[in-house]
Amino acid sequence: MLQHLFLGSNKFSSKFPLSLWKMSGLLYLSVSQNSIEGELPSDIGGLKAIIKLYLYSNHLSGVIPTRLGELQNLQSLDLSNNSFFGQIPLSFANLISLESLDLPLNALSGTIPKSLEKLSYLKRINVSFNDLEGEIPSGGVFAISTLQSFLGNKGLCGMHILEIPACAITNPGKQLKLKEVLLKIVTPVIIASFLIFLFVSIWIMKRQKKGKSKDLEKVPEIGTRQLVSYHEIQRSTNNFDESNLIGEGSSGSVYQGTLFGGTAVAIKVLDLENEQVCKRFDTECEVMRNVRHRNLVPVITTCSSDYIRAFVLQFMPNGSLENWLYKEDRHLNLHQRVTVMLDVAMAVEYLHHGHVTPIVHCDLKPANILLDEDMVAHVGDFGISKILAISQSMAYTETLGTLGYIAPEYGSEGIVSASGDVYSYGIMLMEVLTKRRPTDEEIRNGNLDLRKWITQSFSGSMMDVMDANLFSEEEQITC
């Protein structure tokens, strides 16, 4: 009934016991990095259930038994750093579950079987430092392989891998056919491509002269649409009815609405009684004029009058990242959390380096990260952002972000810089991976410092990763 047998990195010598190959229920076998000698017997075909087989770094010799092709559950096979000779068995084409094949540092000869192209699950192959020759197949796993997989085989050739010499054409008839193909097909294609490029270039130049070039990112920019009226916002929100309220904050409220034409929007209405909030409106307008990116919340238009200051934003049906972290009816798996934080990193990178004047957000936190219908993250709320001059790398301000997320130099001295955003991003990354707020009571009262928070939270988070079966049992043991 034994399923896992790991005997690697010992000093075993001599040959394999024949009884080993009768263990039909064995799933994992590793006898790597020993001094085992002799040939690999054909009885190895008796390991019908085997999934991973590691025999690398021994003194095995002889030909690779063809019965290895009977192991149709096999996912990983590593026979590297031995003394196998002869050809790669054609029976390997029957390993329908194979994902990785490692045969380097042997004395294998002949050609690489073209039939290996048909193994749909095979994602990695390495046959380096053998005596193989002939053309490298170009389909399947070979289409995504690199030079490192074929080094040390002077006889190999193929055009689809860089630095591998092209195969010589020995048949004069083939050379003649190749010239005909070049003359009849390739040459007209090149001429046609040049003409198309010429026409497209002229067309683009004419459009630019007329001022009709479109936004490549297709992200709405303030000023590209007419400002909506106060009455239109009243109508779309049913006179600011509470049933349309989707969020509240210190600076105002956010309502869901529908503009004429049926466009669903989120309308951020600022509190006019707060003078600082009105300044935030001007700041956010200034920022949004300068930015366009797929991971920033698109501003469709604005409304500014004696009665109201409001932004009309693209509606994000999946709400904020904060809700997904802490509401009981919502859950993000590890892959989704990492993907969301990658989206946020792309937005921050764009703000800091994507245009002439760097922009510092100053208030990165889960509540300001919104998710669209495809769970793509968008950074929003630029009310206290700072646009730094080209010659400046930092600025001073009295406006603070959210405690727990702001950098020490920002909170104590009012220094605003791109580094402060990176600090806030790091805190948010820890929070997203551990689902523990940096403003928890233990941390706020000084009973738990930042390093202990990260250590304690990550110990639980790693157990969640193990429970989620994201890694194999062998990889979990390694972790």
Secondary structure, DSSP 8 states (H G I E B T S, - for coil): ---EEE--SS---S---GGGGG-TT--EEE--SS--EEE--GGGGG-TT--EEE--SSEEEE---GGGGG-TT--EEE--SSEEEE---GGGGG-TT--EEE--SSEEEE---GGGGG-TT--EEE--SSEEEEE---SGGGGG--GGGTTT-TEEE-SSSTTS-------HHHHHHHHHHIIIIIHHHHHHHHHHHHHHHHHHHHHHHHT----TT----TTSS----HHHHHHHTTTT-GGGEEEEETTEEEEEEE-TTS-EEEEEEE-TT-HHHHHHHHHHHHHHHH---TTB--EEEEEESSS-EEEEEE--TT-BHHHHHH-TT----HHHHHHHHHHHHHHHHHHHHSSSS-EE-S--SGGGEEE-TT--EEE---TT-EE--TT-SEEE-S----TTTS-HHHHHH-EEEHHHHHHHHHHHHHHHHHT--TT-HHHHTTSS-HHHHHHHHHHHHHHHHHHTT-S-HHHHHH-
